[in-house]
Amino acid sequence: MKEYHAFVKKILERYSPMGDASVAQLLSIARVQHLKKGETLLDIGKVSREIHMLCEGAIVSYFINSEGDVYHKNIFLKEDWVGSTVSALRETPSEFALEVIEDTILISFDHRKYQELIAKHADLKNFYIAYLEKNWVVDKERREIDIVLKDADERYLDFIKAHPKIETRIPLHYIASHLGITPTQLSRIRKKIKKNTPNQHM
């Protein structure tokens, strides 16, 4: 696991300074997973026992409503944290699934041991608090506001700006579902933008 030390430390230090000893402790409870496109990392109804750091590849989360319709909530890419945090914390069945849509490499941490390390190491605790504040408070509020105040065109442009060339990797129906629009709507948006910016690669 030593070869992943610098990678993991870089991700953690996006939120808070991190000591090498704490990173080493974190890696001591980790395992590396290699998953193929089409595999499932977590099934709906299964209890999540791990939290994952995405090294390579892409994963999507999806829900299925009572009528059988599929809604893709999030797209996870390199350096993202992946998992059902609510399921892991409460030890309850996950309400969504995690599907691998590109060959993927993950660093997976046993969630219970991960929480024990957070309780013991101040730098890991500071990271955890900063991570929750950014992703579950600041970014969540921003997304909720954007859904109300921005139209689909703006949300799409923000998305591809944040993830350059993602359309060459991720099937468009995943992107459409992630943005809360239909594939037909996304196709119209892309055509309109391409018409207005003919030199833009899309």
C-alpha positions as CSV (number, residue, x, y, z in Angstrom):
1,M,0.0,0.0,0.0
2,K,3.0,2.3,0.3
3,E,2.7,3.2,-3.4
4,Y,-0.6,4.9,-2.6
5,H,0.6,7.0,0.3
6,A,1.2,10.2,-1.7
7,F,-2.1,9.8,-3.6
8,V,-4.1,9.4,-0.4
9,K,-2.3,12.2,1.4
10,K,-3.0,14.6,-1.5
11,I,-6.7,13.9,-1.4
12,L,-6.9,14.3,2.4
13,E,-4.9,17.5,2.3
14,R,-7.5,19.2,0.0
15,Y,-9.4,19.6,3.2
16,S,-6.9,19.8,6.1
17,P,-3.2,19.3,6.8
18,M,-2.3,15.6,7.3
19,G,0.6,13.8,9.0
20,D,2.3,10.9,7.3
21,A,1.7,8.7,10.4
22,S,-2.0,9.1,10.1
23,V,-2.0,8.4,6.4
24,A,0.0,5.2,7.1
25,Q,-2.5,4.2,9.8
26,L,-5.3,4.8,7.3
27,L,-3.6,2.7,4.6
28,S,-3.1,-0.1,7.2
29,I,-6.9,-0.7,7.1
30,A,-7.2,-0.4,3.3
31,R,-7.4,-2.8,0.4
32,V,-7.1,-2.1,-3.3
33,Q,-9.9,-3.3,-5.6
34,H,-9.8,-3.6,-9.4
35,L,-13.3,-3.6,-10.8
36,K,-14.4,-4.1,-14.5
37,K,-16.9,-2.0,-16.4
38,G,-20.4,-3.3,-15.6
39,E,-19.7,-4.6,-12.2
40,T,-21.6,-3.4,-9.1
41,L,-19.7,-2.0,-6.1
42,L,-22.8,-1.7,-3.9
43,D,-26.3,-3.1,-4.5
44,I,-29.6,-1.5,-3.4
45,G,-30.6,-3.0,-0.1
46,K,-27.1,-4.0,0.9
47,V,-25.4,-2.5,4.0
48,S,-22.3,-0.5,3.1
49,R,-19.3,-1.7,5.1
50,E,-16.6,0.3,3.3
51,I,-15.8,3.8,2.1
52,H,-13.8,4.1,-1.1
53,M,-11.3,6.5,-2.7
54,L,-11.4,6.4,-6.5
55,C,-7.9,6.1,-8.1
56,E,-8.9,5.4,-11.7
57,G,-12.2,5.0,-13.6
58,A,-15.8,6.1,-13.1
59,I,-18.7,5.0,-11.0
60,V,-22.3,6.2,-10.9
61,S,-24.9,6.0,-8.2
62,Y,-28.6,5.3,-9.0
63,F,-32.0,4.9,-7.4
64,I,-35.0,2.9,-8.7
65,N,-38.4,4.4,-7.9
66,S,-41.6,2.3,-7.2
67,E,-42.4,2.4,-10.9
68,G,-39.1,1.0,-11.9
69,D,-37.6,4.3,-13.3
70,V,-33.9,4.7,-12.8
71,Y,-32.4,8.0,-11.6
72,H,-28.6,8.5,-11.7
73,K,-27.8,10.8,-8.7
74,N,-24.0,11.2,-8.8
75,I,-21.1,10.6,-11.1
76,F,-17.8,9.8,-9.3
77,L,-14.4,10.3,-11.0
78,K,-10.7,10.0,-10.1
79,E,-9.9,11.3,-6.6
80,D,-13.5,11.3,-5.5
81,W,-14.7,9.6,-2.3
82,V,-17.4,6.9,-3.1
83,G,-19.9,5.1,-0.9
84,S,-23.2,5.2,0.9
85,T,-22.2,7.2,4.0
86,V,-25.7,7.0,5.5
87,S,-25.8,3.2,5.1
88,A,-22.3,2.8,6.6
89,L,-23.0,5.1,9.6
90,R,-26.4,3.7,10.4
91,E,-25.6,0.1,9.3
92,T,-28.8,0.1,7.3
93,P,-29.5,-1.0,3.7
94,S,-28.4,1.4,1.0
95,E,-31.2,3.1,-0.9
96,F,-29.0,3.4,-4.0
97,A,-26.6,1.3,-6.0
98,L,-23.0,2.0,-7.2
99,E,-22.3,0.9,-10.7
100,V,-18.9,0.7,-12.3
101,I,-19.0,2.3,-15.8
102,E,-15.3,2.3,-16.6
103,D,-12.6,-0.2,-15.5
104,T,-11.8,1.1,-12.0
105,I,-9.2,1.0,-9.2
106,L,-10.4,1.8,-5.7
107,I,-8.7,2.1,-2.3
108,S,-11.3,0.7,0.1
109,F,-11.4,1.4,3.8
110,D,-13.3,-0.6,6.4
111,H,-15.8,2.0,7.6
112,R,-15.9,0.9,11.3
113,K,-12.0,1.0,11.5
114,Y,-12.0,4.2,9.6
115,Q,-14.3,5.8,12.2
116,E,-12.0,4.5,15.0
117,L,-9.0,6.1,13.4
118,I,-10.8,9.4,13.1
119,A,-11.6,9.3,16.8
120,K,-7.9,8.7,17.7
121,H,-6.1,11.1,15.3
122,A,-6.7,14.8,15.4
123,D,-5.6,15.5,11.9
124,L,-8.0,12.8,10.5
125,K,-10.8,14.2,12.6
126,N,-10.1,17.7,11.3
127,F,-10.2,16.3,7.7
128,Y,-13.4,14.5,8.4
129,I,-15.1,17.7,9.7
130,A,-13.9,19.8,6.8
131,Y,-15.0,17.1,4.3
132,L,-18.5,16.9,5.7
133,E,-18.8,20.7,5.9
134,K,-17.8,21.1,2.3
135,N,-19.7,18.2,0.7
136,W,-22.7,17.9,2.9
137,V,-23.3,21.6,3.7
138,V,-21.6,24.0,1.3
139,D,-21.8,22.0,-1.9
140,K,-25.2,20.5,-1.2
141,E,-26.7,23.9,-0.6
142,R,-25.1,25.2,-3.8
143,R,-26.6,22.4,-5.8
144,E,-30.0,22.9,-4.3
145,I,-29.8,26.7,-5.2
146,D,-28.6,26.0,-8.7
147,I,-31.5,23.6,-9.4
148,V,-33.9,26.4,-8.6
149,L,-32.1,29.4,-10.0
150,K,-30.3,28.0,-13.0
151,D,-31.8,26.5,-16.1
152,A,-30.7,23.2,-17.6
153,D,-28.3,24.9,-20.1
154,E,-26.4,26.7,-17.3
155,R,-26.2,23.5,-15.2
156,Y,-24.9,21.5,-18.1
157,L,-22.2,24.2,-18.9
158,D,-21.2,24.3,-15.2
159,F,-20.9,20.5,-15.3
160,I,-18.7,20.2,-18.3
161,K,-16.6,23.1,-17.1
162,A,-15.9,21.3,-13.9
163,H,-15.3,18.0,-15.8
164,P,-13.6,18.7,-19.1
165,K,-14.2,16.1,-21.9
166,I,-16.4,14.1,-19.6
167,E,-18.8,13.4,-22.6
168,T,-16.1,11.3,-24.2
169,R,-16.0,9.0,-21.2
170,I,-19.5,9.0,-19.7
171,P,-22.6,7.9,-21.7
172,L,-24.9,11.0,-22.1
173,H,-27.9,9.4,-20.5
174,Y,-26.0,9.2,-17.2
175,I,-25.1,12.9,-17.5
176,A,-28.7,13.8,-18.3
177,S,-30.1,11.9,-15.4
178,H,-27.4,13.4,-13.1
179,L,-28.6,16.9,-14.2
180,G,-32.2,16.0,-13.7
181,I,-33.2,16.2,-17.4
182,T,-34.1,13.8,-20.1
183,P,-31.6,12.5,-22.7
184,T,-33.7,14.4,-25.4
185,Q,-33.4,17.6,-23.4
186,L,-29.7,17.2,-23.1
187,S,-29.4,16.5,-26.8
188,R,-31.2,19.7,-27.6
189,I,-29.0,21.7,-25.2
190,R,-25.8,20.3,-26.7
191,K,-27.0,21.1,-30.3
192,K,-27.9,24.6,-29.2
193,I,-24.6,25.2,-27.6
194,K,-22.7,23.7,-30.5
195,K,-24.6,26.0,-32.9
196,N,-23.7,29.0,-30.8
197,T,-20.1,28.0,-30.3
198,P,-19.2,26.0,-33.5
199,N,-15.5,25.6,-32.5
200,Q,-16.3,24.0,-29.2
201,H,-15.7,20.3,-29.0
202,M,-18.7,18.5,-27.7
